[in-house]
Amino acid sequence: MQSKNNQSTIFTTSDLNTASVLLAFEVPLESINRSNPKKVSFTFGPRLMVNDLVQQYRTRKLLIEPTELFNAQRNLKNLIFAE
């Protein structure tokens, strides 16, 4: 889900890999929705180029340092299970 906000994009996803990519590129994580115990959704705050990052990731054109990606994924999992 995407919405325009002052030329920036708010982006919500339930895909851990997509969320990890955004976190690795320092897109601010605004919230984690745990209301459904079987599915967590991540909302990322406004940052220009979010759509481009997601599109590059989905089309396998995004270059990312593997260590950064794995660290971001580990951090997200820690946040999911923190409470």
mmCIF file of the N, C-alpha and C atoms, coordinates in Angstrom:
data_MODEL
# 
_entry.id   MODEL 
# 
loop_
_atom_site.group_PDB 
_atom_site.id 
_atom_site.type_symbol 
_atom_site.label_atom_id 
_atom_site.label_alt_id 
_atom_site.label_comp_id 
_atom_site.label_asym_id 
_atom_site.label_entity_id 
_atom_site.label_seq_id 
_atom_site.pdbx_PDB_ins_code 
_atom_site.Cartn_x 
_atom_site.Cartn_y 
_atom_site.Cartn_z 
_atom_site.occupancy 
_atom_site.B_iso_or_equiv 
_atom_site.pdbx_formal_charge 
_atom_site.auth_seq_id 
_atom_site.auth_comp_id 
_atom_site.auth_asym_id 
_atom_site.auth_atom_id 
_atom_site.pdbx_PDB_model_num 
ATOM 1   N N  . MET A 1 1  ? 0.853  -1.169  0.000   1.00 0.00 ? 1  MET A N  1 
ATOM 2   C CA . MET A 1 1  ? 0.000  0.000   0.000   1.00 0.00 ? 1  MET A CA 1 
ATOM 3   C C  . MET A 1 1  ? 0.897  1.230   0.000   1.00 0.00 ? 1  MET A C  1 
ATOM 4   N N  . GLN A 1 2  ? 0.531  2.191   -0.799  1.00 0.00 ? 2  GLN A N  1 
ATOM 5   C CA . GLN A 1 2  ? 1.316  3.405   -0.916  1.00 0.00 ? 2  GLN A CA 1 
ATOM 6   C C  . GLN A 1 2  ? 0.385  4.606   -0.879  1.00 0.00 ? 2  GLN A C  1 
ATOM 7   N N  . SER A 1 3  ? 0.872  5.705   -0.332  1.00 0.00 ? 3  SER A N  1 
ATOM 8   C CA . SER A 1 3  ? 0.106  6.946   -0.398  1.00 0.00 ? 3  SER A CA 1 
ATOM 9   C C  . SER A 1 3  ? 1.074  8.105   -0.546  1.00 0.00 ? 3  SER A C  1 
ATOM 10  N N  . LYS A 1 4  ? 0.665  9.084   -1.308  1.00 0.00 ? 4  LYS A N  1 
ATOM 11  C CA . LYS A 1 4  ? 1.510  10.260  -1.526  1.00 0.00 ? 4  LYS A CA 1 
ATOM 12  C C  . LYS A 1 4  ? 1.361  11.213  -0.353  1.00 0.00 ? 4  LYS A C  1 
ATOM 13  N N  . ASN A 1 5  ? 2.482  11.814  0.046   1.00 0.00 ? 5  ASN A N  1 
ATOM 14  C CA . ASN A 1 5  ? 2.468  12.741  1.156   1.00 0.00 ? 5  ASN A CA 1 
ATOM 15  C C  . ASN A 1 5  ? 3.602  13.742  0.963   1.00 0.00 ? 5  ASN A C  1 
ATOM 16  N N  . ASN A 1 6  ? 3.285  14.924  0.467   1.00 0.00 ? 6  ASN A N  1 
ATOM 17  C CA . ASN A 1 6  ? 4.283  15.976  0.265   1.00 0.00 ? 6  ASN A CA 1 
ATOM 18  C C  . ASN A 1 6  ? 5.489  15.497  -0.538  1.00 0.00 ? 6  ASN A C  1 
ATOM 19  N N  . GLN A 1 7  ? 5.252  14.874  -1.669  1.00 0.00 ? 7  GLN A N  1 
ATOM 20  C CA . GLN A 1 7  ? 6.277  14.387  -2.576  1.00 0.00 ? 7  GLN A CA 1 
ATOM 21  C C  . GLN A 1 7  ? 7.104  13.256  -1.983  1.00 0.00 ? 7  GLN A C  1 
ATOM 22  N N  . SER A 1 8  ? 6.722  12.717  -0.856  1.00 0.00 ? 8  SER A N  1 
ATOM 23  C CA . SER A 1 8  ? 7.361  11.561  -0.267  1.00 0.00 ? 8  SER A CA 1 
ATOM 24  C C  . SER A 1 8  ? 6.341  10.437  -0.254  1.00 0.00 ? 8  SER A C  1 
ATOM 25  N N  . THR A 1 9  ? 6.786  9.265   0.092   1.00 0.00 ? 9  THR A N  1 
ATOM 26  C CA . THR A 1 9  ? 5.900  8.119   0.041   1.00 0.00 ? 9  THR A CA 1 
ATOM 27  C C  . THR A 1 9  ? 5.871  7.409   1.387   1.00 0.00 ? 9  THR A C  1 
ATOM 28  N N  . ILE A 1 10 ? 4.668  7.114   1.849   1.00 0.00 ? 10 ILE A N  1 
ATOM 29  C CA . ILE A 1 10 ? 4.470  6.225   2.986   1.00 0.00 ? 10 ILE A CA 1 
ATOM 30  C C  . ILE A 1 10 ? 4.254  4.854   2.363   1.00 0.00 ? 10 ILE A C  1 
ATOM 31  N N  . PHE A 1 11 ? 4.970  3.860   2.848   1.00 0.00 ? 11 PHE A N  1 
ATOM 32  C CA . PHE A 1 11 ? 4.903  2.541   2.240   1.00 0.00 ? 11 PHE A CA 1 
ATOM 33  C C  . PHE A 1 11 ? 4.661  1.498   3.317   1.00 0.00 ? 11 PHE A C  1 
ATOM 34  N N  . THR A 1 12 ? 3.669  0.621   3.099   1.00 0.00 ? 12 THR A N  1 
ATOM 35  C CA . THR A 1 12 ? 3.350  -0.453  4.029   1.00 0.00 ? 12 THR A CA 1 
ATOM 36  C C  . THR A 1 12 ? 3.492  -1.780  3.317   1.00 0.00 ? 12 THR A C  1 
ATOM 37  N N  . THR A 1 13 ? 4.140  -2.733  3.990   1.00 0.00 ? 13 THR A N  1 
ATOM 38  C CA . THR A 1 13 ? 4.315  -4.066  3.417   1.00 0.00 ? 13 THR A CA 1 
ATOM 39  C C  . THR A 1 13 ? 4.277  -5.106  4.526   1.00 0.00 ? 13 THR A C  1 
ATOM 40  N N  . SER A 1 14 ? 3.867  -6.311  4.175   1.00 0.00 ? 14 SER A N  1 
ATOM 41  C CA . SER A 1 14 ? 3.936  -7.425  5.114   1.00 0.00 ? 14 SER A CA 1 
ATOM 42  C C  . SER A 1 14 ? 5.039  -8.402  4.700   1.00 0.00 ? 14 SER A C  1 
ATOM 43  N N  . ASP A 1 15 ? 5.779  -8.056  3.660   1.00 0.00 ? 15 ASP A N  1 
ATOM 44  C CA . ASP A 1 15 ? 6.869  -8.900  3.173   1.00 0.00 ? 15 ASP A CA 1 
ATOM 45  C C  . ASP A 1 15 ? 8.156  -8.555  3.923   1.00 0.00 ? 15 ASP A C  1 
ATOM 46  N N  . LEU A 1 16 ? 8.692  -9.525  4.659   1.00 0.00 ? 16 LEU A N  1 
ATOM 47  C CA . LEU A 1 16 ? 9.896  -9.292  5.457   1.00 0.00 ? 16 LEU A CA 1 
ATOM 48  C C  . LEU A 1 16 ? 11.086 -8.906  4.595   1.00 0.00 ? 16 LEU A C  1 
ATOM 49  N N  . ASN A 1 17 ? 11.220 -9.503  3.425   1.00 0.00 ? 17 ASN A N  1 
ATOM 50  C CA . ASN A 1 17 ? 12.355 -9.190  2.558   1.00 0.00 ? 17 ASN A CA 1 
ATOM 51  C C  . ASN A 1 17 ? 12.304 -7.756  2.037   1.00 0.00 ? 17 ASN A C  1 
ATOM 52  N N  . THR A 1 18 ? 11.130 -7.326  1.602   1.00 0.00 ? 18 THR A N  1 
ATOM 53  C CA . THR A 1 18 ? 10.979 -5.945  1.137   1.00 0.00 ? 18 THR A CA 1 
ATOM 54  C C  . THR A 1 18 ? 11.246 -4.971  2.279   1.00 0.00 ? 18 THR A C  1 
ATOM 55  N N  . ALA A 1 19 ? 10.711 -5.278  3.447   1.00 0.00 ? 19 ALA A N  1 
ATOM 56  C CA . ALA A 1 19 ? 10.938 -4.423  4.609   1.00 0.00 ? 19 ALA A CA 1 
ATOM 57  C C  . ALA A 1 19 ? 12.428 -4.365  4.959   1.00 0.00 ? 19 ALA A C  1 
ATOM 58  N N  . SER A 1 20 ? 13.122 -5.480  4.831   1.00 0.00 ? 20 SER A N  1 
ATOM 59  C CA . SER A 1 20 ? 14.555 -5.523  5.115   1.00 0.00 ? 20 SER A CA 1 
ATOM 60  C C  . SER A 1 20 ? 15.338 -4.640  4.160   1.00 0.00 ? 20 SER A C  1 
ATOM 61  N N  . VAL A 1 21 ? 14.957 -4.663  2.891   1.00 0.00 ? 21 VAL A N  1 
ATOM 62  C CA . VAL A 1 21 ? 15.621 -3.823  1.892   1.00 0.00 ? 21 VAL A CA 1 
ATOM 63  C C  . VAL A 1 21 ? 15.443 -2.349  2.244   1.00 0.00 ? 21 VAL A C  1 
ATOM 64  N N  . LEU A 1 22 ? 14.227 -1.961  2.567   1.00 0.00 ? 22 LEU A N  1 
ATOM 65  C CA . LEU A 1 22 ? 13.973 -0.553  2.895   1.00 0.00 ? 22 LEU A CA 1 
ATOM 66  C C  . LEU A 1 22 ? 14.740 -0.132  4.141   1.00 0.00 ? 22 LEU A C  1 
ATOM 67  N N  . LEU A 1 23 ? 14.763 -0.994  5.148   1.00 0.00 ? 23 LEU A N  1 
ATOM 68  C CA . LEU A 1 23 ? 15.501 -0.668  6.358   1.00 0.00 ? 23 LEU A CA 1 
ATOM 69  C C  . LEU A 1 23 ? 17.002 -0.579  6.086   1.00 0.00 ? 23 LEU A C  1 
ATOM 70  N N  . ALA A 1 24 ? 17.512 -1.459  5.237   1.00 0.00 ? 24 ALA A N  1 
ATOM 71  C CA . ALA A 1 24 ? 18.935 -1.429  4.881   1.00 0.00 ? 24 ALA A CA 1 
ATOM 72  C C  . ALA A 1 24 ? 19.308 -0.126  4.173   1.00 0.00 ? 24 ALA A C  1 
ATOM 73  N N  . PHE A 1 25 ? 18.353 0.456   3.431   1.00 0.00 ? 25 PHE A N  1 
ATOM 74  C CA . PHE A 1 25 ? 18.592 1.730   2.758   1.00 0.00 ? 25 PHE A CA 1 
ATOM 75  C C  . PHE A 1 25 ? 18.163 2.916   3.617   1.00 0.00 ? 25 PHE A C  1 
ATOM 76  N N  . GLU A 1 26 ? 17.993 2.662   4.903   1.00 0.00 ? 26 GLU A N  1 
ATOM 77  C CA . GLU A 1 26 ? 17.714 3.693   5.899   1.00 0.00 ? 26 GLU A CA 1 
ATOM 78  C C  . GLU A 1 26 ? 16.416 4.453   5.686   1.00 0.00 ? 26 GLU A C  1 
ATOM 79  N N  . VAL A 1 27 ? 15.429 3.775   5.126   1.00 0.00 ? 27 VAL A N  1 
ATOM 80  C CA . VAL A 1 27 ? 14.088 4.353   5.069   1.00 0.00 ? 27 VAL A CA 1 
ATOM 81  C C  . VAL A 1 27 ? 13.523 4.216   6.486   1.00 0.00 ? 27 VAL A C  1 
ATOM 82  N N  . PRO A 1 28 ? 13.014 5.299   7.079   1.00 0.00 ? 28 PRO A N  1 
ATOM 83  C CA . PRO A 1 28 ? 12.571 5.237   8.471   1.00 0.00 ? 28 PRO A CA 1 
ATOM 84  C C  . PRO A 1 28 ? 11.383 4.296   8.676   1.00 0.00 ? 28 PRO A C  1 
ATOM 85  N N  . LEU A 1 29 ? 11.548 3.381   9.614   1.00 0.00 ? 29 LEU A N  1 
ATOM 86  C CA . LEU A 1 29 ? 10.461 2.479   9.996   1.00 0.00 ? 29 LEU A CA 1 
ATOM 87  C C  . LEU A 1 29 ? 9.569  3.218   10.981  1.00 0.00 ? 29 LEU A C  1 
ATOM 88  N N  . GLU A 1 30 ? 8.322  3.468   10.583  1.00 0.00 ? 30 GLU A N  1 
ATOM 89  C CA . GLU A 1 30 ? 7.397  4.242   11.408  1.00 0.00 ? 30 GLU A CA 1 
ATOM 90  C C  . GLU A 1 30 ? 6.654  3.372   12.409  1.00 0.00 ? 30 GLU A C  1 
ATOM 91  N N  . SER A 1 31 ? 6.225  2.176   11.958  1.00 0.00 ? 31 SER A N  1 
ATOM 92  C CA . SER A 1 31 ? 5.460  1.330   12.873  1.00 0.00 ? 31 SER A CA 1 
ATOM 93  C C  . SER A 1 31 ? 5.477  -0.116  12.413  1.00 0.00 ? 31 SER A C  1 
ATOM 94  N N  . ILE A 1 32 ? 5.185  -0.986  13.377  1.00 0.00 ? 32 ILE A N  1 
ATOM 95  C CA . ILE A 1 32 ? 4.996  -2.408  13.109  1.00 0.00 ? 32 ILE A CA 1 
ATOM 96  C C  . ILE A 1 32 ? 3.607  -2.759  13.620  1.00 0.00 ? 32 ILE A C  1 
ATOM 97  N N  . ASN A 1 33 ? 2.775  -3.315  12.759  1.00 0.00 ? 33 ASN A N  1 
ATOM 98  C CA . ASN A 1 33 ? 1.411  -3.678  13.129  1.00 0.00 ? 33 ASN A CA 1 
ATOM 99  C C  . ASN A 1 33 ? 1.368  -5.184  13.387  1.00 0.00 ? 33 ASN A C  1 
ATOM 100 N N  . ARG A 1 34 ? 1.113  -5.547  14.644  1.00 0.00 ? 34 ARG A N  1 
ATOM 101 C CA . ARG A 1 34 ? 1.037  -6.952  15.037  1.00 0.00 ? 34 ARG A CA 1 
ATOM 102 C C  . ARG A 1 34 ? -0.402 -7.370  15.347  1.00 0.00 ? 34 ARG A C  1 
ATOM 103 N N  . SER A 1 35 ? -1.388 -6.653  14.855  1.00 0.00 ? 35 SER A N  1 
ATOM 104 C CA . SER A 1 35 ? -2.777 -6.948  15.190  1.00 0.00 ? 35 SER A CA 1 
ATOM 105 C C  . SER A 1 35 ? -3.220 -8.331  14.713  1.00 0.00 ? 35 SER A C  1 
ATOM 106 N N  . ASN A 1 36 ? -2.656 -8.815  13.632  1.00 0.00 ? 36 ASN A N  1 
ATOM 107 C CA . ASN A 1 36 ? -2.918 -10.172 13.161  1.00 0.00 ? 36 ASN A CA 1 
ATOM 108 C C  . ASN A 1 36 ? -1.755 -11.040 13.633  1.00 0.00 ? 36 ASN A C  1 
ATOM 109 N N  . PRO A 1 37 ? -1.999 -12.028 14.498  1.00 0.00 ? 37 PRO A N  1 
ATOM 110 C CA . PRO A 1 37 ? -0.888 -12.815 15.049  1.00 0.00 ? 37 PRO A CA 1 
ATOM 111 C C  . PRO A 1 37 ? -0.124 -13.637 14.009  1.00 0.00 ? 37 PRO A C  1 
ATOM 112 N N  . LYS A 1 38 ? -0.705 -13.828 12.833  1.00 0.00 ? 38 LYS A N  1 
ATOM 113 C CA . LYS A 1 38 ? -0.041 -14.618 11.790  1.00 0.00 ? 38 LYS A CA 1 
ATOM 114 C C  . LYS A 1 38 ? 0.621  -13.766 10.720  1.00 0.00 ? 38 LYS A C  1 
ATOM 115 N N  . LYS A 1 39 ? 0.416  -12.452 10.786  1.00 0.00 ? 39 LYS A N  1 
ATOM 116 C CA . LYS A 1 39 ? 0.949  -11.583 9.735   1.00 0.00 ? 39 LYS A CA 1 
ATOM 117 C C  . LYS A 1 39 ? 1.292  -10.213 10.314  1.00 0.00 ? 39 LYS A C  1 
ATOM 118 N N  . VAL A 1 40 ? 2.536  -9.826  10.175  1.00 0.00 ? 40 VAL A N  1 
ATOM 119 C CA . VAL A 1 40 ? 3.006  -8.530  10.660  1.00 0.00 ? 40 VAL A CA 1 
ATOM 120 C C  . VAL A 1 40 ? 3.132  -7.597  9.463   1.00 0.00 ? 40 VAL A C  1 
ATOM 121 N N  . SER A 1 41 ? 2.765  -6.341  9.643   1.00 0.00 ? 41 SER A N  1 
ATOM 122 C CA . SER A 1 41 ? 2.974  -5.374  8.559   1.00 0.00 ? 41 SER A CA 1 
ATOM 123 C C  . SER A 1 41 ? 3.860  -4.245  9.065   1.00 0.00 ? 41 SER A C  1 
ATOM 124 N N  . PHE A 1 42 ? 4.684  -3.752  8.152   1.00 0.00 ? 42 PHE A N  1 
ATOM 125 C CA . PHE A 1 42 ? 5.654  -2.706  8.448   1.00 0.00 ? 42 PHE A CA 1 
ATOM 126 C C  . PHE A 1 42 ? 5.265  -1.446  7.685   1.00 0.00 ? 42 PHE A C  1 
ATOM 127 N N  . THR A 1 43 ? 5.272  -0.315  8.357   1.00 0.00 ? 43 THR A N  1 
ATOM 128 C CA . THR A 1 43 ? 5.002  0.961   7.702   1.00 0.00 ? 43 THR A CA 1 
ATOM 129 C C  . THR A 1 43 ? 6.267  1.798   7.761   1.00 0.00 ? 43 THR A C  1 
ATOM 130 N N  . PHE A 1 44 ? 6.693  2.218   6.590   1.00 0.00 ? 44 PHE A N  1 
ATOM 131 C CA . PHE A 1 44 ? 7.899  3.029   6.470   1.00 0.00 ? 44 PHE A CA 1 
ATOM 132 C C  . PHE A 1 44 ? 7.508  4.459   6.181   1.00 0.00 ? 44 PHE A C  1 
ATOM 133 N N  . GLY A 1 45 ? 8.196  5.357   6.820   1.00 0.00 ? 45 GLY A N  1 
ATOM 134 C CA . GLY A 1 45 ? 7.894  6.776   6.734   1.00 0.00 ? 45 GLY A CA 1 
ATOM 135 C C  . GLY A 1 45 ? 8.312  7.408   5.433   1.00 0.00 ? 45 GLY A C  1 
ATOM 136 N N  . PRO A 1 46 ? 7.997  8.661   5.306   1.00 0.00 ? 46 PRO A N  1 
ATOM 137 C CA . PRO A 1 46 ? 8.261  9.361   4.063   1.00 0.00 ? 46 PRO A CA 1 
ATOM 138 C C  . PRO A 1 46 ? 9.745  9.419   3.722   1.00 0.00 ? 46 PRO A C  1 
ATOM 139 N N  . ARG A 1 47 ? 10.034 9.081   2.531   1.00 0.00 ? 47 ARG A N  1 
ATOM 140 C CA . ARG A 1 47 ? 11.379 9.241   1.984   1.00 0.00 ? 47 ARG A CA 1 
ATOM 141 C C  . ARG A 1 47 ? 11.247 9.173   0.473   1.00 0.00 ? 47 ARG A C  1 
ATOM 142 N N  . LEU A 1 48 ? 11.875 10.096  -0.176  1.00 0.00 ? 48 LEU A N  1 
ATOM 143 C CA . LEU A 1 48 ? 11.842 10.088  -1.638  1.00 0.00 ? 48 LEU A CA 1 
ATOM 144 C C  . LEU A 1 48 ? 12.482 8.809   -2.138  1.00 0.00 ? 48 LEU A C  1 
ATOM 145 N N  . MET A 1 49 ? 12.043 8.323   -3.243  1.00 0.00 ? 49 MET A N  1 
ATOM 146 C CA . MET A 1 49 ? 12.604 7.176   -3.938  1.00 0.00 ? 49 MET A CA 1 
ATOM 147 C C  . MET A 1 49 ? 12.211 5.817   -3.351  1.00 0.00 ? 49 MET A C  1 
ATOM 148 N N  . VAL A 1 50 ? 11.268 5.749   -2.413  1.00 0.00 ? 50 VAL A N  1 
ATOM 149 C CA . VAL A 1 50 ? 10.852 4.452   -1.876  1.00 0.00 ? 50 VAL A CA 1 
ATOM 150 C C  . VAL A 1 50 ? 10.314 3.567   -2.987  1.00 0.00 ? 50 VAL A C  1 
ATOM 151 N N  . ASN A 1 51 ? 9.471  4.127   -3.826  1.00 0.00 ? 51 ASN A N  1 
ATOM 152 C CA . ASN A 1 51 ? 8.910  3.334   -4.925  1.00 0.00 ? 51 ASN A CA 1 
ATOM 153 C C  . ASN A 1 51 ? 9.999  2.805   -5.843  1.00 0.00 ? 51 ASN A C  1 
ATOM 154 N N  . ASP A 1 52 ? 11.020 3.625   -6.114  1.00 0.00 ? 52 ASP A N  1 
ATOM 155 C CA . ASP A 1 52 ? 12.117 3.186   -6.970  1.00 0.00 ? 52 ASP A CA 1 
ATOM 156 C C  . ASP A 1 52 ? 12.894 2.042   -6.326  1.00 0.00 ? 52 ASP A C  1 
ATOM 157 N N  . LEU A 1 53 ? 13.159 2.138   -5.031  1.00 0.00 ? 53 LEU A N  1 
ATOM 158 C CA . LEU A 1 53 ? 13.853 1.060   -4.330  1.00 0.00 ? 53 LEU A CA 1 
ATOM 159 C C  . LEU A 1 53 ? 13.075 -0.244  -4.402  1.00 0.00 ? 53 LEU A C  1 
ATOM 160 N N  . VAL A 1 54 ? 11.778 -0.165  -4.138  1.00 0.00 ? 54 VAL A N  1 
ATOM 161 C CA . VAL A 1 54 ? 10.942 -1.362  -4.167  1.00 0.00 ? 54 VAL A CA 1 
ATOM 162 C C  . VAL A 1 54 ? 10.884 -1.937  -5.579  1.00 0.00 ? 54 VAL A C  1 
ATOM 163 N N  . GLN A 1 55 ? 10.732 -1.088  -6.571  1.00 0.00 ? 55 GLN A N  1 
ATOM 164 C CA . GLN A 1 55 ? 10.678 -1.556  -7.961  1.00 0.00 ? 55 GLN A CA 1 
ATOM 165 C C  . GLN A 1 55 ? 11.995 -2.222  -8.376  1.00 0.00 ? 55 GLN A C  1 
ATOM 166 N N  . GLN A 1 56 ? 13.110 -1.612  -8.017  1.00 0.00 ? 56 GLN A N  1 
ATOM 167 C CA . GLN A 1 56 ? 14.411 -2.211  -8.344  1.00 0.00 ? 56 GLN A CA 1 
ATOM 168 C C  . GLN A 1 56 ? 14.591 -3.553  -7.645  1.00 0.00 ? 56 GLN A C  1 
ATOM 169 N N  . TYR A 1 57 ? 14.147 -3.640  -6.396  1.00 0.00 ? 57 TYR A N  1 
ATOM 170 C CA . TYR A 1 57 ? 14.234 -4.903  -5.659  1.00 0.00 ? 57 TYR A CA 1 
ATOM 171 C C  . TYR A 1 57 ? 13.391 -5.982  -6.342  1.00 0.00 ? 57 TYR A C  1 
ATOM 172 N N  . ARG A 1 58 ? 12.156 -5.639  -6.669  1.00 0.00 ? 58 ARG A N  1 
ATOM 173 C CA . ARG A 1 58 ? 11.245 -6.633  -7.262  1.00 0.00 ? 58 ARG A CA 1 
ATOM 174 C C  . ARG A 1 58 ? 11.668 -7.078  -8.654  1.00 0.00 ? 58 ARG A C  1 
ATOM 175 N N  . THR A 1 59 ? 12.391 -6.227  -9.374  1.00 0.00 ? 59 THR A N  1 
ATOM 176 C CA . THR A 1 59 ? 12.856 -6.600  -10.718 1.00 0.00 ? 59 THR A CA 1 
ATOM 177 C C  . THR A 1 59 ? 14.305 -7.108  -10.704 1.00 0.00 ? 59 THR A C  1 
ATOM 178 N N  . ARG A 1 60 ? 14.826 -7.316  -9.498  1.00 0.00 ? 60 ARG A N  1 
ATOM 179 C CA . ARG A 1 60 ? 16.174 -7.873  -9.309  1.00 0.00 ? 60 ARG A CA 1 
ATOM 180 C C  . ARG A 1 60 ? 17.286 -7.000  -9.892  1.00 0.00 ? 60 ARG A C  1 
ATOM 181 N N  . LYS A 1 61 ? 17.080 -5.700  -9.858  1.00 0.00 ? 61 LYS A N  1 
ATOM 182 C CA . LYS A 1 61 ? 18.079 -4.759  -10.369 1.00 0.00 ? 61 LYS A CA 1 
ATOM 183 C C  . LYS A 1 61 ? 18.768 -3.984  -9.250  1.00 0.00 ? 61 LYS A C  1 
ATOM 184 N N  . LEU A 1 62 ? 18.343 -4.197  -8.027  1.00 0.00 ? 62 LEU A N  1 
ATOM 185 C CA . LEU A 1 62 ? 18.874 -3.445  -6.893  1.00 0.00 ? 62 LEU A CA 1 
ATOM 186 C C  . LEU A 1 62 ? 20.185 -4.071  -6.413  1.00 0.00 ? 62 LEU A C  1 
ATOM 187 N N  . LEU A 1 63 ? 21.191 -3.248  -6.268  1.00 0.00 ? 63 LEU A N  1 
ATOM 188 C CA . LEU A 1 63 ? 22.455 -3.705  -5.703  1.00 0.00 ? 63 LEU A CA 1 
ATOM 189 C C  . LEU A 1 63 ? 22.474 -3.331  -4.226  1.00 0.00 ? 63 LEU A C  1 
ATOM 190 N N  . ILE A 1 64 ? 22.747 -4.328  -3.402  1.00 0.00 ? 64 ILE A N  1 
ATOM 191 C CA . ILE A 1 64 ? 22.766 -4.105  -1.961  1.00 0.00 ? 64 ILE A CA 1 
ATOM 192 C C  . ILE A 1 64 ? 23.862 -4.972  -1.346  1.00 0.00 ? 64 ILE A C  1 
ATOM 193 N N  . GLU A 1 65 ? 24.533 -4.430  -0.370  1.00 0.00 ? 65 GLU A N  1 
ATOM 194 C CA . GLU A 1 65 ? 25.561 -5.171  0.354   1.00 0.00 ? 65 GLU A CA 1 
ATOM 195 C C  . GLU A 1 65 ? 24.867 -6.272  1.159   1.00 0.00 ? 65 GLU A C  1 
ATOM 196 N N  . PRO A 1 66 ? 25.222 -7.532  0.954   1.00 0.00 ? 66 PRO A N  1 
ATOM 197 C CA . PRO A 1 66 ? 24.541 -8.634  1.649   1.00 0.00 ? 66 PRO A CA 1 
ATOM 198 C C  . PRO A 1 66 ? 24.545 -8.489  3.171   1.00 0.00 ? 66 PRO A C  1 
ATOM 199 N N  . THR A 1 67 ? 25.656 -8.041  3.730   1.00 0.00 ? 67 THR A N  1 
ATOM 200 C CA . THR A 1 67 ? 25.723 -7.888  5.183   1.00 0.00 ? 67 THR A CA 1 
ATOM 201 C C  . THR A 1 67 ? 24.705 -6.872  5.678   1.00 0.00 ? 67 THR A C  1 
ATOM 202 N N  . GLU A 1 68 ? 24.528 -5.784  4.936   1.00 0.00 ? 68 GLU A N  1 
ATOM 203 C CA . GLU A 1 68 ? 23.534 -4.769  5.311   1.00 0.00 ? 68 GLU A CA 1 
ATOM 204 C C  . GLU A 1 68 ? 22.125 -5.359  5.287   1.00 0.00 ? 68 GLU A C  1 
ATOM 205 N N  . LEU A 1 69 ? 21.841 -6.140  4.255   1.00 0.00 ? 69 LEU A N  1 
ATOM 206 C CA . LEU A 1 69 ? 20.517 -6.755  4.132   1.00 0.00 ? 69 LEU A CA 1 
ATOM 207 C C  . LEU A 1 69 ? 20.256 -7.721  5.280   1.00 0.00 ? 69 LEU A C  1 
ATOM 208 N N  . PHE A 1 70 ? 21.222 -8.585  5.577   1.00 0.00 ? 70 PHE A N  1 
ATOM 209 C CA . PHE A 1 70 ? 21.039 -9.570  6.639   1.00 0.00 ? 70 PHE A CA 1 
ATOM 210 C C  . PHE A 1 70 ? 20.932 -8.897  8.009   1.00 0.00 ? 70 PHE A C  1 
ATOM 211 N N  . ASN A 1 71 ? 21.700 -7.845  8.228   1.00 0.00 ? 71 ASN A N  1 
ATOM 212 C CA . ASN A 1 71 ? 21.600 -7.106  9.490   1.00 0.00 ? 71 ASN A CA 1 
ATOM 213 C C  . ASN A 1 71 ? 20.226 -6.459  9.631   1.00 0.00 ? 71 ASN A C  1 
ATOM 214 N N  . ALA A 1 72 ? 19.716 -5.880  8.549   1.00 0.00 ? 72 ALA A N  1 
ATOM 215 C CA . ALA A 1 72 ? 18.390 -5.254  8.586   1.00 0.00 ? 72 ALA A CA 1 
ATOM 216 C C  . ALA A 1 72 ? 17.315 -6.302  8.866   1.00 0.00 ? 72 ALA A C  1 
ATOM 217 N N  . GLN A 1 73 ? 17.445 -7.463  8.241   1.00 0.00 ? 73 GLN A N  1 
ATOM 218 C CA . GLN A 1 73 ? 16.455 -8.524  8.464   1.00 0.00 ? 73 GLN A CA 1 
ATOM 219 C C  . GLN A 1 73 ? 16.504 -9.016  9.915   1.00 0.00 ? 73 GLN A C  1 
ATOM 220 N N  . ARG A 1 74 ? 17.702 -9.179  10.454  1.00 0.00 ? 74 ARG A N  1 
ATOM 221 C CA . ARG A 1 74 ? 17.844 -9.603  11.853  1.00 0.00 ? 74 ARG A CA 1 
ATOM 222 C C  . ARG A 1 74 ? 17.228 -8.550  12.784  1.00 0.00 ? 74 ARG A C  1 
ATOM 223 N N  . ASN A 1 75 ? 17.468 -7.277  12.495  1.00 0.00 ? 75 ASN A N  1 
ATOM 224 C CA . ASN A 1 75 ? 16.901 -6.204  13.326  1.00 0.00 ? 75 ASN A CA 1 
ATOM 225 C C  . ASN A 1 75 ? 15.373 -6.204  13.284  1.00 0.00 ? 75 ASN A C  1 
ATOM 226 N N  . LEU A 1 76 ? 14.804 -6.433  12.108  1.00 0.00 ? 76 LEU A N  1 
ATOM 227 C CA . LEU A 1 76 ? 13.343 -6.495  12.008  1.00 0.00 ? 76 LEU A CA 1 
ATOM 228 C C  . LEU A 1 76 ? 12.786 -7.675  12.800  1.00 0.00 ? 76 LEU A C  1 
ATOM 229 N N  . LYS A 1 77 ? 13.434 -8.816  12.694  1.00 0.00 ? 77 LYS A N  1 
ATOM 230 C CA . LYS A 1 77 ? 12.961 -9.982  13.459  1.00 0.00 ? 77 LYS A CA 1 
ATOM 231 C C  . LYS A 1 77 ? 13.047 -9.714  14.959  1.00 0.00 ? 77 LYS A C  1 
ATOM 232 N N  . ASN A 1 78 ? 14.105 -9.054  15.388  1.00 0.00 ? 78 ASN A N  1 
ATOM 233 C CA . ASN A 1 78 ? 14.215 -8.701  16.808  1.00 0.00 ? 78 ASN A CA 1 
ATOM 234 C C  . ASN A 1 78 ? 13.079 -7.779  17.231  1.00 0.00 ? 78 ASN A C  1 
ATOM 235 N N  . LEU A 1 79 ? 12.710 -6.837  16.374  1.00 0.00 ? 79 LEU A N  1 
ATOM 236 C CA . LEU A 1 79 ? 11.604 -5.940  16.687  1.00 0.00 ? 79 LEU A CA 1 
ATOM 237 C C  . LEU A 1 79 ? 10.266 -6.681  16.717  1.00 0.00 ? 79 LEU A C  1 
ATOM 238 N N  . ILE A 1 80 ? 10.083 -7.626  15.824  1.00 0.00 ? 80 ILE A N  1 
ATOM 239 C CA . ILE A 1 80 ? 8.823  -8.389  15.779  1.00 0.00 ? 80 ILE A CA 1 
ATOM 240 C C  . ILE A 1 80 ? 8.634  -9.163  17.075  1.00 0.00 ? 80 ILE A C  1 
ATOM 241 N N  . PHE A 1 81 ? 9.682  -9.815  17.532  1.00 0.00 ? 81 PHE A N  1 
ATOM 242 C CA . PHE A 1 81 ? 9.557  -10.715 18.677  1.00 0.00 ? 81 PHE A CA 1 
ATOM 243 C C  . PHE A 1 81 ? 9.963  -10.061 19.997  1.00 0.00 ? 81 PHE A C  1 
ATOM 244 N N  . ALA A 1 82 ? 10.159 -8.754  19.992  1.00 0.00 ? 82 ALA A N  1 
ATOM 245 C CA . ALA A 1 82 ? 10.611 -8.058  21.198  1.00 0.00 ? 82 ALA A CA 1 
ATOM 246 C C  . ALA A 1 82 ? 9.563  -8.050  22.303  1.00 0.00 ? 82 ALA A C  1 
ATOM 247 N N  . GLU A 1 83 ? 8.317  -8.082  21.933  1.00 0.00 ? 83 GLU A N  1 
ATOM 248 C CA . GLU A 1 83 ? 7.258  -7.990  22.970  1.00 0.00 ? 83 GLU A CA 1 
ATOM 249 C C  . GLU A 1 83 ? 6.574  -9.298  23.162  1.00 0.00 ? 83 GLU A C  1 
# 
